[in-house]
């Protein structure tokens, strides 16, 4: 399963001649989306190199419209989404208004009550929430394909509508009645961004009109949204993430909520990592939207009082624990369904159960993709509706696959790697068969997902050091699954020593030391896994690992490598 990642030898030699160290040159030569001409800029990735905000369609006009509303003390209302990207985007606009001494009302729909986006139920609930039509209505992380709903809002009395969204735009339903539609899909030569990234560009655009706005206060929010929404971390996104997670940007966050959440996640370092966001912060934020109300996370993030923020962060943590318990049961059941009938799910997986909570099916779909390496859609039931979420992998476009079996659904939408569906009740029995066939058809003209795993280099045991880890962070980090995957290294034919196993609720923490030719590596390797136990102690193996994304170089005793796999001899 493990293969050495191929490299462009000519590129590698050219980079070495230009002064790059051998390991960095090799890594770049293994990443074909980074070329020689841009390698130096890629490594440097300076904040000043971020695209001018006006390059994103509608930013200039939206900045002027927003400032006009603030200057004239007009009513502003925000309609967000219940996931991390939507919540943080809404928080960013709330904080922007607050810093300009202007009030705005923020409405976040319930996944369970209202469904996704500018739904009819969501809009009716919004009307009850705000009472009177606002002068300026801003939809974030939704709204690109809701022209009828935009028309209805204006007929109700909303004067102006700005939509800030990143989902695919369908020409037949495009929200052309909105005054401004900001969506990276509609901009030429603009790289993919999530809603948080687009809102950050709006804030930078507003900075051109007033010095009262400091974009640095919102940069960490944008970085968290970018990571949580699995946007490609390249170009502007790479800049946002690299600088948004550092101590300087984090110190500029005014509200206490995020700081309380970081403390609750037991993140001890002064800066954040992409792993901190993906595995600690984002799951807690998303948990409330999945099984409760996103307002819990929103109210935490805008909270100014640290004592209250700590209490709200603990509430979020409790919801996340409940979500994990619920998700674990669904994942076990869904996985077993596939294992019991593997031929039925060979090209694609669509499984359903009326008892499954729709708030957790998206995560379960991701787990199925990781386990079986094919697109997966997991469907539960809410009321009379069979609703679910799908996930994909690599360059496999899930939206295109769903288009090919669209008769299964009452509605569906999303993008290449993730989508939401509402299944027709009379389609249940044939759902997987038709989805699996659509996947099979897609793979006939596209590349089937590769199950091989790749490592970047074999290292000598004595070369593994904190200095090497620091060099990687300064050159290659932050990583991007699509264009700049996190480097994985191999140590071959080593003896496993001092295996320490710690069991938890649904997880196993394995810690080991290794030695070879009389050299014992001073840095412990750790992995969260159920694959290994104490039986590996004393055995010879190839081990695959990555370096940590954050560490204190003055504390070598705390330095731990991330163990990815053990290939026993």
DAHU-V554759 format. One line per field, one symbol per residue. ss: DSSP state (h for helix, s for strand, l for the rest). psi: psi as a letter, one per 30 degrees, with the letter a starting at -180 (. if undefined). A space follows every 50 residues. Layout:
BEGIN
ss: ???
psi: ???
END
This chain:
BEGIN
ss: lsssllllhhhhhhhhhllllhhhhhhhhllllllhhhhhhhhhllhhhl llhhhlllhhhhhhhhhhhhhllllssssllllhhhhhhhhhhhhhhhhl lllssssllllllllllllhhhhhhhhhhhlllllsssssllllllhhhh hhhhhhlllssssslllllllllllllllssslhhhllllllllhhhhhh hhhhhhhllllllllhhhhhhhhhhhhhlllllllhhhhhhhhhllhhhh hlllllhhhhhhhhlllllllllhhhhhhhhhhhhhhhhhhlllhhhhhh hllllhhhhhhhhhhhhhhhhhhhhhhhhhhhhhhhhhhhlhhhhllsss ssllllllllhhhhhhhhhhhhllssssssssllsssssssllllllhhh hhhllhhhsssssslllsssssslhhhlllhhhhhhhhhhhhhhhlllll llssslssllhhhllhhhhhhhhhhllllslllsllllssssssssssss sssllllsssssssssllsslllssssslllllhhhlllsssssssllll lllllhhhlsssssssssl
psi: fkkkklljeeeeeeeeffgkleeeeeeeffjfgjleegeeeeeeikefgk kkfffkkfeeeeeeeeeeeeeghlkkkkjalgaeeeeeeeeeeeeeeefg hkkkkkkjlkeeefakaileeeeeeeeeefelklekkjkkglffhheeee eeeeeffkekkkkjlglkkkefgkiffkekjjkffgkkhklklleeeeee eeeeeeeffkgfkjffffeeeeeeeeeeghkkilbeeeeeeefffleeee ffkelfeeeeeeefghjflfllleeeeefeeeeeefeefefbkffeeeee ffkfkeeeeeeeeeeeeeeeeeeeeeeeeeeeeeeeeeefieffgeflkj llkffkkffffeeeeeeeeeefhlkkkkkakjbgkjkakllalbgjjeee eeefhfffkelllbaefklkljkkegfefgeeeeeeeeeeeeffglkkkk flkklflklkeffjleeeeeeeefefkllkeefikkkklkjkhlkkkhkk kkkajglkjkkllllkhfkkkfkkkkkjlgflafffkflklkkkllllfk ljffiffgkkljkelkjk.
END
